[in-house]
C-alpha cells in the first residue's frame, strides 16, 4: 500500500507562509500552528499519548471554529436525515417546475437507504432533501369479469393483499 500524500507539509510546516495572511499551509488547513515537541519521543506509549493530545487539540479547535461560524464545513453525518426505510413508498420532487403540474412524482418504492439518500428502482439514488415520505402504498385496481358476462367489476386492492402480492 502506498504512502498517503502529505502535500509538502511534513518537511517543515512553517515554511513559505503566505505573506498576505501570515499563516503557513498547515495553519490554513488545521487552524492552529504546528505543535512540536521539545524532545524526541523515546517510547511508543509516550508518542501515542502525544499524538492523542495533539489530535484532540486539533478537533477542539476545529469544533470551536465551526461553532463561531468561521468554518462552514461540517463533519460527516453520523445520523440519518430522513425516516424512510426499505420497502416504504416516497414521492420525489421533480426537477422541472411547471405551473399547474404536480411538483412531485411517484410514489416509488424504496430499495436501499443511506444516512442521506435513498435508492428506488425507477429513479436510482435520490438525496433525502428531494423526497417526501414515507407515504401510503399506492392502491391498485383489479378488473374482474365472469366468462360470458359483459359486466366488468372494478375492485380496489388494499395494500396489494387482494392482488395476491405479499404485504
C-alpha positions as CSV (number, residue, x, y, z in Angstrom):
1,X,0.0,0.0,0.0
2,X,1.4,3.4,-1.0
3,X,2.1,6.3,1.3
4,X,-0.6,8.9,1.7
5,X,0.3,12.2,0.0
6,X,1.1,14.9,2.5
7,X,1.1,17.9,0.2
8,X,4.5,19.0,1.3
9,X,3.5,19.6,4.9
10,X,5.8,17.1,6.5
11,X,9.2,18.6,5.9
12,X,8.8,22.0,7.7
13,X,5.2,23.0,8.1
14,X,6.0,26.7,8.7
15,X,8.0,27.2,5.5
16,X,6.6,29.5,2.8
17,X,4.0,31.3,4.8
18,X,1.5,33.3,2.8
19,X,2.7,36.9,3.2
20,X,-0.8,38.3,2.8
21,X,-2.3,36.1,5.6
22,X,0.8,35.4,7.7
23,X,-0.1,31.7,8.2
24,X,1.5,28.5,7.0
25,X,-0.3,26.0,4.8
26,X,-0.6,23.7,7.9
27,X,-2.3,26.6,9.8
28,X,-4.7,27.2,6.9
29,X,-5.8,23.5,6.9
30,X,-5.9,22.8,10.7
31,X,-6.5,26.3,12.2
32,X,-3.5,26.2,14.6
33,X,0.3,26.3,14.4
34,X,2.2,23.1,14.1
35,X,2.8,21.8,17.6
36,X,6.3,20.4,18.0
37,X,7.8,18.7,21.0
38,X,11.0,19.8,22.8
39,X,12.5,16.3,22.8
40,X,12.4,13.1,20.8
41,X,9.7,10.6,21.8
42,X,11.6,7.7,23.4
43,X,8.8,5.1,23.7
44,X,5.8,4.1,21.8
45,X,3.4,5.0,24.6
46,X,4.8,8.5,25.1
47,X,4.5,9.1,21.3
48,X,1.0,7.7,21.3
49,X,-0.1,10.0,24.2
50,X,1.5,12.9,22.5
51,X,-0.3,12.2,19.2
52,X,-3.7,11.7,21.0
53,X,-3.4,15.0,22.8
54,X,-2.4,16.7,19.5
55,X,-5.4,15.2,17.6
56,X,-7.8,16.2,20.5
57,X,-6.4,19.8,20.4
58,X,-7.0,19.9,16.6
59,X,-10.5,18.5,17.0
60,X,-11.4,21.0,19.7
61,X,-10.0,23.9,17.8
62,X,-11.9,23.0,14.6
63,X,-15.2,22.5,16.6
64,X,-14.8,25.9,18.2
65,X,-14.2,27.5,14.8
66,X,-17.3,25.8,13.5
67,X,-19.4,27.0,16.4
68,X,-18.2,30.5,15.8
69,X,-19.2,30.2,12.1
70,X,-15.6,30.7,10.9
71,X,-15.5,27.3,9.2
72,X,-18.7,26.5,7.3
73,X,-17.8,22.9,6.6
74,X,-19.3,20.4,9.0
75,X,-18.2,16.9,10.0
76,X,-19.6,13.9,8.1
77,X,-23.0,12.8,9.1
78,X,-23.3,10.4,12.0
79,X,-27.1,10.3,11.9
80,X,-29.9,9.8,9.3
81,X,-31.5,12.9,7.9
82,X,-34.7,11.0,6.9
83,X,-37.0,8.5,8.4
84,X,-37.6,6.3,5.4
85,X,-36.8,2.5,5.4
86,X,-36.5,-0.1,2.6
87,X,-39.9,-1.3,1.4
88,X,-41.7,2.1,2.1
89,X,-43.0,4.4,-0.6
90,X,-41.9,8.0,-1.2
91,X,-42.7,10.9,-3.5
92,X,-39.8,12.5,-5.4
93,X,-39.6,16.2,-6.3
94,X,-39.5,16.9,-10.0
95,X,-36.5,18.8,-11.5
96,X,-38.6,20.9,-13.8
97,X,-41.1,23.1,-12.1
98,X,-44.1,24.0,-14.3
99,X,-47.2,25.8,-13.2
100,X,-50.4,23.8,-12.7
101,X,-48.5,20.5,-12.6
102,X,-47.6,18.4,-9.6
103,X,-44.2,19.2,-8.1
104,X,-43.7,15.6,-7.0
105,X,-43.8,12.3,-8.9
106,X,-44.4,8.8,-7.6
107,X,-44.9,7.0,-5.3
108,X,-41.8,5.0,-5.7
109,X,-40.8,2.0,-3.5
110,X,-37.5,2.4,-1.6
111,X,-35.0,-0.4,-2.2
112,X,-31.9,0.9,-0.2
113,X,-31.2,3.7,2.2
114,X,-28.1,5.5,3.5
115,X,-27.9,8.3,6.1
116,X,-28.5,11.0,3.4
117,X,-30.1,9.2,0.4
118,X,-32.5,6.5,-0.8
119,X,-32.5,4.3,-3.9
120,X,-35.5,3.4,-5.9
121,X,-35.8,1.1,-9.0
122,X,-37.2,3.9,-11.2
123,X,-35.0,6.8,-10.2
124,X,-31.8,5.4,-8.7
125,X,-30.1,7.3,-5.9
126,X,-32.0,10.4,-4.6
127,X,-30.9,12.8,-1.9
128,X,-33.2,13.0,1.1
129,X,-33.9,16.7,0.5
130,X,-35.8,15.7,-2.7
131,X,-38.1,13.1,-1.2
132,X,-41.4,13.3,0.7
133,X,-42.4,10.3,2.7
134,X,-43.0,7.8,3.7
135,X,-46.4,7.9,2.0
136,X,-49.1,5.2,1.8
137,X,-48.6,2.4,-0.7
138,X,-50.5,3.1,-3.9
139,X,-53.8,1.3,-4.1
140,X,-54.2,-0.7,-7.3
141,X,-57.4,-1.6,-9.2
142,X,-58.3,-5.1,-10.3
143,X,-60.7,-5.8,-13.1
144,X,-62.7,-9.0,-13.0
145,X,-65.4,-10.4,-15.2
146,X,-67.0,-13.7,-15.4
147,X,-66.9,-15.8,-18.6
148,X,-69.7,-14.8,-21.0
149,X,-70.7,-11.8,-18.8
150,X,-70.5,-8.3,-20.4
151,X,-70.3,-6.6,-17.0
152,X,-66.8,-5.6,-15.6
153,X,-66.2,-5.4,-11.9
154,X,-63.6,-3.0,-10.6
155,X,-62.1,-3.8,-7.2
156,X,-59.6,-1.6,-5.4
157,X,-56.7,-3.5,-3.7
158,X,-55.9,-2.9,-0.1
159,X,-52.2,-2.5,0.1
160,X,-51.8,-5.2,-2.5
161,X,-53.3,-8.0,-0.5
162,X,-56.3,-8.5,-2.7
163,X,-54.0,-8.7,-5.7
164,X,-52.1,-11.7,-4.4
165,X,-48.9,-9.7,-3.6
166,X,-47.3,-10.1,-0.2
167,X,-47.6,-7.1,2.0
